Amino acid sequence: MHPYYFDPPPEENTGEGSPAVRPAPQEPPGRWEGEQQPAAHAGPAVRPTRRKSERGAALVLAALTLVLGGTAVLLALRAQPLVDAGAFYPSGGGQASVTPSLSFQAELERAPTGDGTVLSLEAKPEGEGMRLQDIYRKVIPSIVSIQATVAKGTLQGVSQGTGILMSGDGYLITNAHVIDGAFRVDVSLEDGRGFQAKLVGSDSTTDLAVLKIEAEGLTPAAFGDSEDMVVGDAVVAIGNPMGEELRGTMTDGILSAINRDMEVDGNPMTLLQTTAALNTGNSGGALVNDRGQVIGITNMKLVSTDADSNTLEGLGFAIPTATVKPVVDSLIQSGHVTGRPTLGVTVRGLYPSEKEARGVACGLLVDAVQAGSDAADKVQAGDILLTANGTELNTTDDLLAVRDALDVGESILFQADREGACLEYSVRLVEQYELNQ
């Protein structure tokens, strides 16, 4: 629905509002692509399976937003009060206390990578499901509370969320948005012990992050394969709504949809949909099947901002473990996700009037070129890309199809128009994470 092909890194999230599902802008046919549209970047190893019956979900959601007068909002499930740089939120929550100065590291300390740890997905056991009480007793030792001290520009505060232990020696999974902008992350275990975490890797494209605490003998969660789940299966969500205030809360429901294509601020994600209640602080928590296996990482809910006439209930979302595993494995191995080729350009479709004025029958208009990409010395803003490897370009989907058939290091040969002059240049695809460093 979106008319742009977008490749450069996203603008910094100020933390001042929740990501919204916005109506498509009134532009020519096309869509966003790039750091803000991770599915378009994902290589075969990390791209989640999508079922054709669910492909129109993002369009349906956009229509829902219009019906509600723009009041449907996808809310990231974290608490992040931001205040002036002199204020600090203590670990117990509550009011901010003002200090003369607060020194902090510019970035979260990194943990070593490449120790061979991987996330294992277990098959769903046969037989009857567990009682809710037994599910809770099995999973709760693996649920941790996360408090990230964040700095964004001249603001700083605390982002509270949830994490899930994936190994006995301290690897844990949470949402990337929980620790976005953090220079310190504190983790509290269910038994009351606290640790300062280091960052293994974070991937905003899939909203996943891996942290490491120095501990042994922990109780890791059992992770199941989300591909084994079907609509109607019973699930529970376990996390920390409102952060420390209501930590260890469990809610129950069903899987109301699988492989649901959602678009959040131009960033498409393929998620599980559930009726289990989710609230602020549940980000990074566990969506669990009736065998006590984690099959999703909770991260979003759909809410209405119009309290007078519109009510939305039971529309929570989680990242399926089929998506989580390859991303987590890559983050632990190298600290980033590889296999996402990008061009480093932003383009959009042309209006008929623009085609007529430029004297072209097709093409995509280049809006911007990212420094550091192979395109930087070849492509210019204002160029019209006419063909890519011989394929005529009418919409950004045409360009996406060409790019997605190639790997990092391969090139696309463009025929282009620059102020009436015909040009030809070859642009090499580079790793997305390299441009974002």
Disulfide bonds with the S-S distance in Angstrom:
none
